[in-house]
Amino acid sequence: MTAARAEAGASAVARTRASDVAPAPSFRAREGEVRMTVEARRRIGRNLRLLYAEVLDQPLPDRFDALLADLAARSTTRGSS
């Protein structure tokens, strides 16, 4: 890594407020890595919801409905045993 690149990374880290950084994932981040801001995560989530809103409004296929009913019946049977 070049000195200029390391300096640029350190500068970006310094500009990021602690409250804007997403919670640390279960794995360790590399040294100098900047995590995604809360606002960026919200923007991505909002755009994904807009993108998939039409899909979520579609009816569930009959095959999936039957599978869910079968799973519900099995869990009820096991729960009463």
N, CA, C and O atoms as a Tinker XYZ file with bonds, in Angstrom:
   324  protein
     1  N      0.852000   -1.176000    0.000000    73     2
     2  CA     0.000000    0.000000    0.000000    64     1     3
     3  C      0.894000    1.234000    0.000000    63     2     4     5
     4  O      1.878000    1.319000    0.736000    81     3
     5  N      0.524000    2.173000   -0.839000    73     3     6
     6  CA     1.325000    3.397000   -0.905000    64     5     7
     7  C      0.998000    4.298000    0.275000    63     6     8     9
     8  O     -0.062000    4.178000    0.891000    81     7
     9  N      1.922000    5.201000    0.581000    73     7    10
    10  CA     1.728000    6.125000    1.700000    64     9    11
    11  C      0.525000    7.033000    1.449000    63    10    12    13
    12  O     -0.232000    7.332000    2.372000    81    11
    13  N      0.349000    7.474000    0.192000    73    11    14
    14  CA    -0.772000    8.354000   -0.140000    64    13    15
    15  C     -2.099000    7.635000    0.054000    63    14    16    17
    16  O     -3.067000    8.219000    0.542000    81    15
    17  N     -2.136000    6.380000   -0.327000    73    15    18
    18  CA    -3.365000    5.599000   -0.192000    64    17    19
    19  C     -3.674000    5.367000    1.291000    63    18    20    21
    20  O     -4.829000    5.469000    1.705000    81    19
    21  N     -2.667000    5.062000    2.076000    73    19    22
    22  CA    -2.855000    4.866000    3.510000    64    21    23
    23  C     -3.334000    6.152000    4.164000    63    22    24    25
    24  O     -4.199000    6.129000    5.039000    81    23
    25  N     -2.766000    7.279000    3.734000    73    23    26
    26  CA    -3.160000    8.571000    4.290000    64    25    27
    27  C     -4.604000    8.892000    3.927000    63    26    28    29
    28  O     -5.354000    9.406000    4.757000    81    27
    29  N     -4.996000    8.592000    2.693000    73    27    30
    30  CA    -6.376000    8.832000    2.262000    64    29    31
    31  C     -7.345000    7.984000    3.076000    63    30    32    33
    32  O     -8.415000    8.459000    3.458000    81    31
    33  N     -6.979000    6.734000    3.344000    73    31    34
    34  CA    -7.819000    5.866000    4.160000    64    33    35
    35  C     -7.948000    6.379000    5.570000    63    34    36    37
    36  O     -9.042000    6.362000    6.136000    81    35
    37  N     -6.858000    6.836000    6.150000    73    35    38
    38  CA    -6.879000    7.377000    7.505000    64    37    39
    39  C     -7.732000    8.636000    7.558000    63    38    40    41
    40  O     -8.445000    8.861000    8.535000    81    39
    41  N     -7.666000    9.455000    6.518000    73    39    42
    42  CA    -8.465000   10.674000    6.457000    64    41    43
    43  C     -9.952000   10.331000    6.410000    63    42    44    45
    44  O    -10.758000   10.979000    7.078000    81    43
    45  N    -10.318000    9.320000    5.629000    73    43    46
    46  CA   -11.719000    8.910000    5.530000    64    45    47
    47  C    -12.216000    8.390000    6.868000    63    46    48    49
    48  O    -13.351000    8.667000    7.255000    81    47
    49  N    -11.394000    7.649000    7.571000    73    47    50
    50  CA   -11.774000    7.139000    8.881000    64    49    51
    51  C    -11.981000    8.289000    9.850000    63    50    52    53
    52  O    -12.929000    8.267000   10.635000    81    51
    53  N    -11.126000    9.279000    9.813000    73    51    54
    54  CA   -11.233000   10.421000   10.715000    64    53    55
    55  C    -12.516000   11.212000   10.452000    63    54    56    57
    56  O    -13.099000   11.757000   11.389000    81    55
    57  N    -12.963000   11.283000    9.207000    73    55    58
    58  CA   -14.175000   12.040000    8.871000    64    57    59
    59  C    -15.447000   11.308000    9.278000    63    58    60    61
    60  O    -16.497000   11.940000    9.393000    81    59
    61  N    -15.390000   10.003000    9.498000    73    59    62
    62  CA   -16.558000    9.218000    9.834000    64    61    63
    63  C    -16.820000    9.306000   11.326000    63    62    64    65
    64  O    -15.954000    8.975000   12.135000    81    63
    65  N    -18.015000    9.753000   11.691000    73    63    66
    66  CA   -18.377000    9.829000   13.099000    64    65    67
    67  C    -18.725000    8.443000   13.614000    63    66    68    69
    68  O    -19.235000    7.614000   12.861000    81    67
    69  N    -18.461000    8.185000   14.863000    73    67    70
    70  CA   -18.727000    6.876000   15.458000    64    69    71
    71  C    -20.208000    6.527000   15.369000    63    70    72    73
    72  O    -20.547000    5.356000   15.201000    81    71
    73  N    -21.100000    7.511000   15.478000    73    71    74
    74  CA   -22.536000    7.243000   15.435000    64    73    75
    75  C    -23.011000    6.878000   14.033000    63    74    76    77
    76  O    -24.099000    6.322000   13.882000    81    75
    77  N    -22.226000    7.176000   13.013000    73    75    78
    78  CA   -22.599000    6.859000   11.637000    64    77    79
    79  C    -22.123000    5.486000   11.189000    63    78    80    81
    80  O    -22.496000    5.026000   10.110000    81    79
    81  N    -21.324000    4.840000   11.982000    73    79    82
    82  CA   -20.751000    3.565000   11.582000    64    81    83
    83  C    -21.686000    2.445000   12.006000    63    82    84    85
    84  O    -22.160000    2.409000   13.142000    81    83
    85  N    -21.944000    1.531000   11.077000    73    83    86
    86  CA   -22.798000    0.388000   11.361000    64    85    87
    87  C    -22.151000   -0.482000   12.431000    63    86    88    89
    88  O    -20.931000   -0.463000   12.594000    81    87
    89  N    -22.959000   -1.242000   13.159000    73    87    90
    90  CA   -22.379000   -2.131000   14.166000    64    89    91
    91  C    -21.362000   -3.069000   13.533000    63    90    92    93
    92  O    -21.516000   -3.488000   12.385000    81    91
    93  N    -20.342000   -3.389000   14.277000    73    91    94
    94  CA   -19.289000   -4.251000   13.752000    64    93    95
    95  C    -19.847000   -5.640000   13.458000    63    94    96    97
    96  O    -20.566000   -6.208000   14.280000    81    95
    97  N    -19.523000   -6.183000   12.304000    73    95    98
    98  CA   -19.964000   -7.544000   12.004000    64    97    99
    99  C    -19.201000   -8.533000   12.867000    63    98   100   101
   100  O    -18.279000   -8.159000   13.591000    81    99
   101  N    -19.591000   -9.801000   12.784000    73    99   102
   102  CA   -18.967000  -10.808000   13.634000    64   101   103
   103  C    -17.512000  -11.069000   13.240000    63   102   104   105
   104  O    -16.743000  -11.579000   14.054000    81   103
   105  N    -17.126000  -10.735000   12.029000    73   103   106
   106  CA   -15.741000  -10.914000   11.622000    64   105   107
   107  C    -14.980000   -9.609000   11.837000    63   106   108   109
   108  O    -15.575000   -8.533000   11.895000    81   107
   109  N    -13.694000   -9.715000   11.950000    73   107   110
   110  CA   -12.870000   -8.526000   12.196000    64   109   111
   111  C    -12.604000   -7.796000   10.888000    63   110   112   113
   112  O    -12.244000   -8.408000    9.882000    81   111
   113  N    -12.783000   -6.495000   10.914000    73   111   114
   114  CA   -12.489000   -5.673000    9.745000    64   113   115
   115  C    -10.980000   -5.497000    9.621000    63   114   116   117
   116  O    -10.250000   -5.518000   10.612000    81   115
   117  N    -10.542000   -5.326000    8.404000    73   115   118
   118  CA    -9.119000   -5.064000    8.181000    64   117   119
   119  C     -8.763000   -3.691000    8.725000    63   118   120   121
   120  O     -9.606000   -2.796000    8.780000    81   119
   121  N     -7.534000   -3.535000    9.118000    73   119   122
   122  CA    -7.072000   -2.266000    9.659000    64   121   123
   123  C     -7.252000   -1.167000    8.612000    63   122   124   125
   124  O     -6.866000   -1.341000    7.456000    81   123
   125  N     -7.831000   -0.049000    9.009000    73   123   126
   126  CA    -8.015000    1.082000    8.113000    64   125   127
   127  C     -9.262000    0.983000    7.259000    63   126   128   129
   128  O     -9.542000    1.895000    6.481000    81   127
   129  N    -10.026000   -0.102000    7.380000    73   127   130
   130  CA   -11.223000   -0.277000    6.565000    64   129   131
   131  C    -12.351000    0.592000    7.121000    63   130   132   133
   132  O    -12.553000    0.648000    8.334000    81   131
   133  N    -13.070000    1.255000    6.251000    73   131   134
   134  CA   -14.177000    2.110000    6.659000    64   133   135
   135  C    -15.459000    1.319000    6.487000    63   134   136   137
   136  O    -15.728000    0.766000    5.421000    81   135
   137  N    -16.238000    1.273000    7.542000    73   135   138
   138  CA   -17.512000    0.548000    7.474000    64   137   139
   139  C    -18.577000    1.425000    6.834000    63   138   140   141
   140  O    -18.434000    2.645000    6.759000    81   139
   141  N    -19.638000    0.790000    6.378000    73   139   142
   142  CA   -20.736000    1.491000    5.729000    64   141   143
   143  C    -21.503000    2.318000    6.768000    63   142   144   145
   144  O    -21.760000    1.847000    7.876000    81   143
   145  N    -21.861000    3.536000    6.407000    73   143   146
   146  CA   -22.599000    4.401000    7.332000    64   145   147
   147  C    -24.035000    3.918000    7.472000    63   146   148   149
   148  O    -24.551000    3.200000    6.617000    81   147
   149  N    -24.663000    4.323000    8.557000    73   147   150
   150  CA   -26.062000    3.982000    8.797000    64   149   151
   151  C    -26.925000    4.536000    7.673000    63   150   152   153
   152  O    -27.839000    3.856000    7.204000    81   151
   153  N    -26.651000    5.747000    7.239000    73   151   154
   154  CA   -27.432000    6.355000    6.155000    64   153   155
   155  C    -27.297000    5.552000    4.871000    63   154   156   157
   156  O    -28.282000    5.368000    4.157000    81   155
   157  N    -26.110000    5.074000    4.566000    73   155   158
   158  CA   -25.909000    4.262000    3.361000    64   157   159
   159  C    -26.702000    2.965000    3.460000    63   158   160   161
   160  O    -27.313000    2.532000    2.482000    81   159
   161  N    -26.695000    2.341000    4.646000    73   159   162
   162  CA   -27.464000    1.107000    4.833000    64   161   163
   163  C    -28.954000    1.374000    4.674000    63   162   164   165
   164  O    -29.668000    0.573000    4.072000    81   163
   165  N    -29.425000    2.495000    5.208000    73   163   166
   166  CA   -30.848000    2.837000    5.069000    64   165   167
   167  C    -31.213000    3.086000    3.610000    63   166   168   169
   168  O    -32.265000    2.650000    3.142000    81   167
   169  N    -30.342000    3.786000    2.898000    73   167   170
   170  CA   -30.593000    4.080000    1.486000    64   169   171
   171  C    -30.653000    2.784000    0.670000    63   170   172   173
   172  O    -31.523000    2.637000   -0.188000    81   171
   173  N    -29.750000    1.859000    0.927000    73   171   174
   174  CA   -29.755000    0.582000    0.225000    64   173   175
   175  C    -31.032000   -0.187000    0.549000    63   174   176   177
   176  O    -31.673000   -0.732000   -0.350000    81   175
   177  N    -31.403000   -0.232000    1.821000    73   175   178
   178  CA   -32.627000   -0.928000    2.224000    64   177   179
   179  C    -33.861000   -0.336000    1.576000    63   178   180   181
   180  O    -34.734000   -1.064000    1.105000    81   179
   181  N    -33.933000    0.984000    1.551000    73   179   182
   182  CA   -35.076000    1.662000    0.935000    64   181   183
   183  C    -35.153000    1.333000   -0.555000    63   182   184   185
   184  O    -36.232000    1.054000   -1.079000    81   183
   185  N    -34.015000    1.367000   -1.230000    73   183   186
   186  CA   -34.010000    1.069000   -2.661000    64   185   187
   187  C    -34.354000   -0.395000   -2.944000    63   186   188   189
   188  O    -35.028000   -0.691000   -3.931000    81   187
   189  N    -33.901000   -1.303000   -2.094000    73   187   190
   190  CA   -34.260000   -2.712000   -2.280000    64   189   191
   191  C    -35.755000   -2.931000   -2.056000    63   190   192   193
   192  O    -36.385000   -3.704000   -2.779000    81   191
   193  N    -36.328000   -2.250000   -1.051000    73   191   194
   194  CA   -37.770000   -2.379000   -0.836000    64   193   195
   195  C    -38.546000   -1.856000   -2.038000    63   194   196   197
   196  O    -39.537000   -2.461000   -2.448000    81   195
   197  N    -38.100000   -0.731000   -2.610000    73   195   198
   198  CA   -38.769000   -0.202000   -3.802000    64   197   199
   199  C    -38.636000   -1.162000   -4.973000    63   198   200   201
   200  O    -39.590000   -1.363000   -5.725000    81   199
   201  N    -37.469000   -1.750000   -5.131000    73   199   202
   202  CA   -37.212000   -2.670000   -6.224000    64   201   203
   203  C    -38.075000   -3.920000   -6.130000    63   202   204   205
   204  O    -38.600000   -4.386000   -7.141000    81   203
   205  N    -38.226000   -4.468000   -4.928000    73   203   206
   206  CA   -38.930000   -5.731000   -4.754000    64   205   207
   207  C    -40.375000   -5.567000   -4.283000    63   206   208   209
   208  O    -41.032000   -6.572000   -4.013000    81   207
   209  N    -40.892000   -4.357000   -4.176000    73   207   210
   210  CA   -42.257000   -4.137000   -3.707000    64   209   211
   211  C    -43.270000   -4.869000   -4.583000    63   210   212   213
   212  O    -44.217000   -5.468000   -4.073000    81   211
   213  N    -43.076000   -4.824000   -5.874000    73   211   214
   214  CA   -43.997000   -5.496000   -6.796000    64   213   215
   215  C    -43.970000   -7.006000   -6.586000    63   214   216   217
   216  O    -45.012000   -7.659000   -6.639000    81   215
   217  N    -42.808000   -7.551000   -6.353000    73   215   218
   218  CA   -42.686000   -8.992000   -6.124000    64   217   219
   219  C    -43.407000   -9.388000   -4.838000    63   218   220   221
   220  O    -44.079000  -10.419000   -4.795000    81   219
   221  N    -43.271000   -8.575000   -3.796000    73   219   222
   222  CA   -43.912000   -8.881000   -2.518000    64   221   223
   223  C    -45.432000   -8.821000   -2.601000    63   222   224   225
   224  O    -46.124000   -9.484000   -1.829000    81   223
   225  N    -45.953000   -8.032000   -3.532000    73   223   226
   226  CA   -47.394000   -7.913000   -3.689000    64   225   227
   227  C    -47.997000   -9.054000   -4.497000    63   226   228   229
   228  O    -49.219000   -9.198000   -4.533000    81   227
   229  N    -47.177000   -9.859000   -5.141000    73   227   230
   230  CA   -47.692000  -10.973000   -5.935000    64   229   231
   231  C    -48.195000  -12.075000   -5.009000    63   230   232   233
   232  O    -47.661000  -12.270000   -3.917000    81   231
   233  N    -49.229000  -12.798000   -5.453000    73   231   234
   234  CA   -49.745000  -13.883000   -4.612000    64   233   235
   235  C    -48.733000  -15.020000   -4.504000    63   234   236   237
   236  O    -47.899000  -15.223000   -5.386000    81   235
   237  N    -48.829000  -15.746000   -3.410000    73   235   238
   238  CA   -47.960000  -16.889000   -3.170000    64   237   239
   239  C    -48.366000  -18.025000   -4.109000    63   238   240   241
   240  O    -49.556000  -18.324000   -4.210000    81   239
   241  N    -47.435000  -18.658000   -4.787000    73   239   242
   242  CA   -47.793000  -19.783000   -5.663000    64   241   243
   243  C    -48.484000  -20.889000   -4.861000    63   242   244   245
   244  O    -48.177000  -21.101000   -3.688000    81   243
   245  N    -49.412000  -21.586000   -5.501000    73   243   246
   246  CA   -50.181000  -22.634000   -4.834000    64   245   247
   247  C    -49.279000  -23.692000   -4.196000    63   246   248   249
   248  O    -49.569000  -24.182000   -3.105000    81   247
   249  N    -48.195000  -24.040000   -4.871000    73   247   250
   250  CA   -47.279000  -25.056000   -4.353000    64   249   251
   251  C    -46.659000  -24.607000   -3.019000    63   250   252   253
   252  O    -46.550000  -25.407000   -2.089000    81   251
   253  N    -46.261000  -23.352000   -2.924000    73   251   254
   254  CA   -45.696000  -22.850000   -1.672000    64   253   255
   255  C    -46.746000  -22.799000   -0.577000    63   254   256   257
   256  O    -46.464000  -23.099000    0.584000    81   255
   257  N    -47.958000  -22.415000   -0.955000    73   255   258
   258  CA   -49.049000  -22.358000    0.014000    64   257   259
   259  C    -49.300000  -23.753000    0.599000    63   258   260   261
   260  O    -49.509000  -23.898000    1.803000    81   259
   261  N    -49.278000  -24.774000   -0.261000    73   259   262
   262  CA   -49.479000  -26.154000    0.190000    64   261   263
   263  C    -48.336000  -26.604000    1.099000    63   262   264   265
   264  O    -48.572000  -27.267000    2.109000    81   263
   265  N    -47.101000  -26.247000    0.745000    73   263   266
   266  CA   -45.956000  -26.611000    1.582000    64   265   267
   267  C    -46.039000  -25.959000    2.960000    63   266   268   269
   268  O    -45.757000  -26.602000    3.971000    81   267
   269  N    -46.425000  -24.687000    2.999000    73   267   270
   270  CA   -46.562000  -23.991000    4.282000    64   269   271
   271  C    -47.665000  -24.600000    5.138000    63   270   272   273
   272  O    -47.512000  -24.729000    6.353000    81   271
   273  N    -48.778000  -24.975000    4.507000    73   271   274
   274  CA   -49.873000  -25.614000    5.237000    64   273   275
   275  C    -49.412000  -26.961000    5.804000    63   274   276   277
   276  O    -49.751000  -27.305000    6.936000    81   275
   277  N    -48.637000  -27.725000    5.019000    73   275   278
   278  CA   -48.113000  -29.011000    5.472000    64   277   279
   279  C    -47.164000  -28.819000    6.663000    63   278   280   281
   280  O    -47.238000  -29.559000    7.644000    81   279
   281  N    -46.282000  -27.832000    6.573000    73   279   282
   282  CA   -45.363000  -27.557000    7.683000    64   281   283
   283  C    -46.121000  -27.128000    8.943000    63   282   284   285
   284  O    -45.773000  -27.540000   10.050000    81   283
   285  N    -47.135000  -26.315000    8.777000    73   283   286
   286  CA   -47.932000  -25.870000    9.928000    64   285   287
   287  C    -48.640000  -27.058000   10.572000    63   286   288   289
   288  O    -48.698000  -27.153000   11.798000    81   287
   289  N    -49.172000  -27.955000    9.763000    73   287   290
   290  CA   -49.850000  -29.137000   10.301000    64   289   291
   291  C    -48.864000  -30.034000   11.034000    63   290   292   293
   292  O    -49.192000  -30.575000   12.090000    81   291
   293  N    -47.664000  -30.201000   10.494000    73   291   294
   294  CA   -46.653000  -31.036000   11.153000    64   293   295
   295  C    -46.233000  -30.421000   12.491000    63   294   296   297
   296  O    -46.067000  -31.142000   13.475000    81   295
   297  N    -46.061000  -29.103000   12.534000    73   295   298
   298  CA   -45.631000  -28.475000   13.786000    64   297   299
   299  C    -46.742000  -28.538000   14.827000    63   298   300   301
   300  O    -46.450000  -28.647000   16.018000    81   299
   301  N    -47.995000  -28.474000   14.419000    73   299   302
   302  CA   -49.125000  -28.597000   15.343000    64   301   303
   303  C    -49.173000  -30.006000   15.901000    63   302   304   305
   304  O    -49.404000  -30.195000   17.095000    81   303
   305  N    -48.955000  -31.005000   15.040000    73   303   306
   306  CA   -48.975000  -32.397000   15.469000    64   305   307
   307  C    -47.861000  -32.668000   16.465000    63   306   308   309
   308  O    -48.093000  -33.342000   17.469000    81   307
   309  N    -46.678000  -32.170000   16.220000    73   307   310
   310  CA   -45.554000  -32.373000   17.120000    64   309   311
   311  C    -45.750000  -31.638000   18.443000    63   310   312   313
   312  O    -45.334000  -32.123000   19.495000    81   311
   313  N    -46.378000  -30.479000   18.390000    73   311   314
   314  CA   -46.599000  -29.699000   19.596000    64   313   315
   315  C    -47.596000  -30.327000   20.535000    63   314   316   317
   316  O    -47.504000  -30.112000   21.744000    81   315
   317  N    -48.557000  -31.102000   20.033000    73   315   318
   318  CA   -49.596000  -31.711000   20.873000    64   317   319
   319  C    -49.189000  -33.074000   21.397000    63   318   320   321
   320  O    -49.909000  -33.648000   22.214000    81   319
   321  N    -48.063000  -33.613000   20.959000    73   319   322
   322  CA   -47.633000  -34.956000   21.383000    64   321   323
   323  C    -47.127000  -34.954000   22.797000    63   322   324
   324  O    -46.727000  -35.999000   23.310000    81   323
